[in-house]
Amino acid sequence: MNNIKKKFIGLAAVLFVPFHLMANEVNAFIEETPIDECHIINDQLQPVPELGETNASLTPIYIGGTLYQLDKADFTPVMRDSYFQDPCTGKTYLIKVVVAYTATIPVSGDVGQELIFNINGDTAGKVMKLTASCGAFSASDLDDKFSISKRMRTNQTCTSMKLTLDVTGSKPASIDLNVLIAEPF
């Protein structure tokens, strides 16, 4: 039993001492190597790719019960200029920040009748504010899953549906919306 105990203590010493020495070497390396914050900042700055117009020729929404499906490619990003000054070089960089996505879709068939507006969808877990308007109709929802349902007369003012998704923080991985404008049965 004493031999097993001696072998275990010897094995523990062999294993512990190198890890202990290695930890001291790592700590010494960290303390002796200053972090170059300027290098880190400059490596992270990337040129912003130019964003072109998205699908500008969306087919009209026809009032009468046809489901209209939209995805992220159907929306145009709305950009805001933001400036960043590099503390190391003093240079100022222009950064384009996406603050919203919009889509405007022509609507056909509003002759003054009562309409049902149904807009449902999601933004892949990203909480955003959806605002929808078409003439006298206006509604909004704040969530990652949207559900807007409203019944009203727009008195022939609904000729163009505007959808806006406000972005705070990171952009959504995807946008999926279903739009339906119908007459009641």
TABEL-V376694 format. One record per pair of residues at least 4 apart in sequence whose ideal C-beta (glycine too) atoms are under 8 Angstrom apart, sorted by sequence separation. I is the first residue (numbers start at 1). J is the second residue. D is the distance in whole Angstrom. If there is no record, write none. Layout:
i j d
I J D
I J D
//
This chain:
i j d
1 5 6
2 6 6
3 7 6
4 8 6
5 9 6
6 10 6
7 11 6
8 12 6
9 13 6
10 14 6
11 15 6
12 16 6
13 17 6
14 18 7
15 19 7
16 20 6
17 21 6
18 22 6
19 23 6
20 24 7
21 25 6
22 26 6
23 27 6
24 28 6
25 29 6
26 30 6
27 31 6
28 32 6
29 33 6
36 40 7
37 41 6
38 42 6
39 43 6
40 44 7
41 45 7
62 66 6
70 74 4
86 90 7
123 127 8
133 137 6
154 158 4
167 171 6
35 40 7
61 66 7
70 75 7
85 90 7
86 91 5
110 115 7
123 128 5
132 137 7
133 138 4
141 146 5
167 172 8
85 91 7
86 92 8
132 138 7
133 139 8
141 147 6
61 68 5
85 92 5
86 93 7
131 138 8
132 139 5
141 148 5
165 172 8
84 92 7
85 93 8
131 139 8
132 140 7
140 148 8
83 92 6
84 93 5
121 130 8
131 140 4
139 148 5
83 93 7
130 140 6
165 175 6
83 94 6
84 95 6
119 130 7
129 140 6
130 141 5
139 150 5
82 94 8
83 95 7
129 141 7
130 142 8
81 94 6
82 95 5
119 132 5
129 142 5
137 150 7
81 95 8
82 96 8
128 142 7
163 177 7
81 96 7
82 97 5
117 132 7
127 142 7
128 143 8
137 152 6
58 74 6
80 96 7
81 97 8
127 143 6
128 144 7
130 146 5
132 148 6
136 152 7
163 179 8
79 96 5
80 97 5
117 134 7
127 144 5
136 153 8
137 154 5
55 73 6
79 97 7
126 144 6
130 148 7
136 154 4
161 179 7
54 73 6
55 74 5
79 98 6
80 99 5
125 144 5
135 154 4
136 155 6
54 74 6
56 76 8
78 98 7
79 99 7
117 137 6
119 139 8
124 144 7
134 154 7
135 155 8
161 181 7
54 75 6
77 98 5
78 99 6
123 144 5
135 156 8
136 157 5
137 158 6
54 76 5
78 100 4
115 137 7
117 139 7
122 144 6
135 157 3
136 158 7
53 76 6
54 77 8
77 100 8
78 101 7
122 145 5
123 146 8
134 157 8
135 158 4
158 181 7
77 101 6
78 102 6
121 145 7
122 146 7
134 158 4
135 159 6
76 101 7
110 135 7
121 146 5
134 159 8
135 160 8
51 77 6
75 101 4
76 102 5
120 146 6
134 160 7
75 102 6
76 103 7
107 134 6
119 146 6
120 147 5
134 161 4
51 79 7
75 103 5
119 147 8
120 148 8
133 161 7
134 162 7
72 101 7
74 103 5
119 148 4
132 161 7
133 162 5
118 148 7
119 149 8
132 162 7
117 148 7
118 149 5
131 162 8
132 163 5
146 177 7
117 149 7
131 163 7
132 164 8
70 103 6
116 149 7
117 150 5
130 163 7
131 164 5
151 184 7
116 150 8
117 151 8
130 164 7
116 151 5
117 152 8
130 165 6
131 166 7
115 151 7
129 165 7
68 105 7
114 151 7
115 152 6
128 165 5
129 166 4
114 152 7
115 153 7
128 166 6
45 84 8
114 153 5
115 154 6
128 167 6
113 153 7
128 168 8
45 86 7
112 153 7
123 165 7
112 155 6
115 158 7
42 86 7
61 105 5
63 107 7
110 154 6
112 156 5
119 163 8
126 170 7
128 172 7
41 86 6
51 96 8
58 103 7
60 105 7
61 106 7
63 108 7
64 109 6
111 156 6
126 171 8
41 87 7
42 88 7
58 104 8
60 106 4
61 107 5
62 108 5
63 109 3
110 156 5
126 172 4
41 88 6
42 89 7
48 95 6
58 105 5
60 107 6
61 108 7
62 109 6
63 110 6
110 157 7
126 173 7
130 177 8
132 179 8
134 181 7
38 86 8
45 93 6
48 96 5
58 106 8
60 108 5
110 158 4
124 172 6
125 173 8
38 87 7
110 159 7
123 172 4
124 173 4
37 87 8
38 88 3
124 174 4
37 88 7
38 89 7
70 121 8
107 158 5
108 159 8
123 174 7
124 175 8
63 115 7
107 159 6
123 175 5
124 176 8
106 159 7
107 160 6
123 176 8
106 160 6
107 161 5
121 175 7
122 176 6
105 160 7
106 161 8
121 176 5
104 160 6
105 161 5
121 177 4
104 161 7
120 177 7
121 178 6
104 162 5
105 163 8
119 177 6
120 178 5
103 162 8
104 163 8
119 178 7
102 162 7
103 163 5
118 178 8
119 179 5
102 163 7
118 179 8
119 180 8
102 164 5
118 180 4
101 164 7
102 165 8
117 180 8
118 181 8
100 164 6
101 165 5
116 180 8
117 181 6
118 182 7
100 165 6
116 181 7
100 166 5
101 167 7
115 181 6
116 182 5
99 166 7
100 167 6
115 182 7
116 183 7
99 167 6
115 183 7
116 184 6
98 167 5
114 183 7
113 183 6
114 184 6
109 181 8
98 171 5
101 175 6
105 179 7
107 181 7
75 163 8
75 165 7
70 163 7
63 158 8
61 161 6
72 172 7
75 175 6
72 174 6
71 174 7
72 175 4
71 175 6
72 176 8
70 175 7
71 176 6
70 176 7
71 177 8
69 176 8
70 177 4
69 177 7
70 178 8
69 178 6
70 179 7
68 178 7
69 179 8
67 178 6
68 179 4
67 179 8
68 180 7
67 180 5
66 180 7
65 180 7
65 182 4
61 179 6
63 181 5
64 182 6
65 183 8
63 182 7
64 183 7
61 181 6
63 183 7
//
